[in-house]
Amino acid sequence: MSDWIRCFHPAPEAPARLLCFPHAGGSASAYHPLSAAVSGTVEPLVVQYPGRQDRGGEPFAERADQIVDAVLGALPHRPGDAPLALFGHSMGAVVAYETARRMTGEGRPPVALFVSGRQAPALPRRVTGPRPARELTDAELLDDMRELSGTADELLTDPDLLPLILPPMRADYQLLDDHVHRAGPRLDCPVIALTGEDDPRVTVDGVRGWAEETSGSFDCHVLAGGHFFLDAHLPYVTATIASALRRSATGDVRVG
């Protein structure tokens, strides 16, 4: 569709579109399993950040609003387009939330916001690393990645792959270090939060804090696993997305 947005599984007749934002260091391909699982229920669209995979020669985004600007500029706005929901995991939840805020301020709010593996934005980011990302050694950054268990250890020890893995991770961590949450109007769309019960960086209470970010409905789903729990629960996540969008379409609002 564009440099910024990919569609692995086109479903133009689906009743809604789901725009997915990857985690720190991640690329569009990280969402391929989820894209395949939800296709038909929604049309899945996936953001591709610069500086990785086929955009490897481009400079990394330094601020969340750079990504928001580019993604909203790349999204087609055509009469009859299906409603748009947003999904973000970890860093992606931050960018999806900022995108939802921008869309709401422009009078075209998303029909739902799904936030995964991330505490509420008003809470301090939980960091176990010894220093800000720009000061971490490669070894410290690798240790941090191992703790989150999102990358196979054999990849983290491959000298040929490290130059592809470490720069986007460091850049995205730096983006998060520099990101400042600014209070503003609440969203009015449903917010659906998902988290792993054993996530070393995200507490369940912290995830429940997302309820304060919307005047709409809120649901919190706590699943088995750590920070990267999504692929192990694809049927559940797919059903959760479908259920939330059905409730949004019918105006069934509940808080849980």
N, C-alpha and C positions, 0 to 999 in steps of 0.2 A: 504493500500500500504506500509506504514511504520509508525513508531511512529510519524513522522513529517508531513506526507501528507495523507489526507483522500480523498476518492472519494465516496460521498453520492449517486451520480447519474451517474453511468458509461455510457459513450457514446463513445465507442472506434471508431466508424465510423465518428464521428464529424470531421469537417475540421480543427479545432484548439482546443488547450487546454487553459484553463484559470486558473491560479494559484492565489488563493485569500489569502491575509494576514489579520488576524483580527486586531481589534482596541485594545487599551490598556485595560487590564483586560479581554479581550474577549477570546473566544475559538472557535474551528472549527464550533461548532453548530450555532454560530451567522450567519454563511453564508448559513445555510440550505435553507432558503427561496430563496435566490439568486441562489443557486446551482440548485434547482428544476426549477426555472424560465428559466435559460439559457441552461439547459441540452438539448442536441440535436443540438442547435446552436453551442455550444462548449462542450467539456468535462470538467466539473468543478472539479478542485482539490483544496483542502483547507488545509492550514497549521494549525497544532495543536502545539501551543507553549507548552513547558514543564511547569509543576507546576500547572496544572488545569485539571479538569475532570479526564479522565483515566490516565493522566500523573501527577496526583497530588502529587506523592511521589518524583518527580524529582526536582532538583534545577532550579530556574528561570534563564532564559538567562539574562546576565548582559550587553551585548553589541549587537548592531544590527548585527555586522559582525559574531557573533556566530550563529545567526539565519540564515544568508545568507550562511555560510559555511555548516551548517547542511542540509538546504533545498536543496541546489544545489547538495550536496552529496547524498541525498535521491532520487532525481529525476532520473527516468530511462532515459538512453540515448541509444535509439535503432534506427537502420536504419528504416526509414519510420515513425517515430513518427510524429504526427501532430505538426505544429508550436505552440509555446508557447507564450501566452500573460500573463501579470501580472496585478493584481488588488489589491489595498490596501486601506483600510479606516482608517483615522486618523493615529495612530501609524503605522498601516499596510501600509499606503502610504509611510512612511519613509523607512520601511524595503523593500517594493517592489521596490522603487527607488534604494536603495543600491544594491538590487539583479540585477536590470537592468544594473546598472553601471558595476557590476562584470561580468555579461554575455557579455556585450558589449566589455569589456576589453579582454575577452577570445575569442573574435571573433565569438560569437554565440548570438547576441542580440535578445531580445524578439521582436515579431512582433508588439507589442503595449504595452504601459504602461497606466493603468487607475489609477488615483489618486483621492481619494474621501475624503472630509472633512479635508483637510490639506493645509496649506499655502505652498508656494514654499520653498524648503529646504534651500535656501540661506538667507531667512528672519528669524528674531528672532522668536522663539516659543512664542506664546501669552499665558501667564499664569496668571490666576486671583488668584491663591492660594497665601497665604502670604509668604511661604517659599519653599525651595526645598522639593521634595517628602519625602526624608529620614527624614525630620524634622517635617512633618505634623502629627498632632494628628489624631486619627481615626475619630473624629468628623469633623475635617477640611477636611479630605479626602472624607468623606461622603457628606459634603456640596458641594464639588467640583463635585462629581458625580451627585448630584441632579441638579446642574446648567446645566449640559450637557444633562440631561433627557434621559440617555441611559439605566437606570435600574429602574424598578418599585419601587416606594417608599416602598411598603409593604415588598419587599425583603431587602431593606436597613435598615429596622427596625426589622428584624427577627434575634434574637440573635443566632439562630442555623445556619443561613446562612452566617452571617458576617465573620466567620473564613474562609469561602470558597471564599468570594468576595474580602475582603480587601487585603490579601497578594499578589495576582497576580496584582491587580490594583497598589498597592504601588511599586511593583517591576518594572512594566512596566513604570510607571511615572519616576522612578529613571533612567531607561534605557534612557528615552527621555531627562531627565535633563543632563545626562552625554554624550549624543550623540553630536558630533561636526561635522558640515558639512564642508567638505574639497573640495575646488574647484578642478575641473578636467575636462577632456574632456566631451563635451556635448554628450548626447545620440543622436542616429540617427534614432530612431523609433518614430512613432506617440505617442504623449502624449495627453490623454483625461482626463480632470479634471471635477469633479462634486462637487458641494457644495450646502448647504442649505442657503437660503437667510437670515435666521435669526440665523445663527450659532453664538453663543456668543464668540467663539475663533478664527473664521476664517473669514477674509474679502474677498469680491469678488476680489478686487484688488490684495490681497495676493495670491489668487488662480491663477489669470491670470499670476502671476510671473513664473509659471511653464513653460511658453512659452520659457523662457531663458535657460531651461535645455535641450533643444533638437534642433537639426538642422532639424528635421522632422516636420511633421504637428502638429498643436496644436488646440484643441477645448476646450471650457469652457462651461459647462452647469450649470446654476443656477436654482435650484428647490425650491419650497416652503418647508419650514420646518427648523428645527434647525440642531444640530450636527448629529443626527441620523435620517436622512431623507430617507435612502435607501429603507426600506421595504415599505414605503408609495408610492414609485414610481417604483415598480419592472417592470411593463410593459415598461415604458420609459427607464429605465436603461438597460433592456434586449435589446431593440431596438437599443440603443446607442452602446452597445457592438457589436451587430451584424453588424451595419452599419460601425463602425470603422474598424472591421476586414475585411469586404468586400473591403473597400477602400484600406486597407493595402495590400490585396492580389492582387488588380488590379493596385497598384502603383498610385492611385489617391491622390495626395497630396494637401491639402489646409490648410490655416491658418485662424483661426477664434476665 
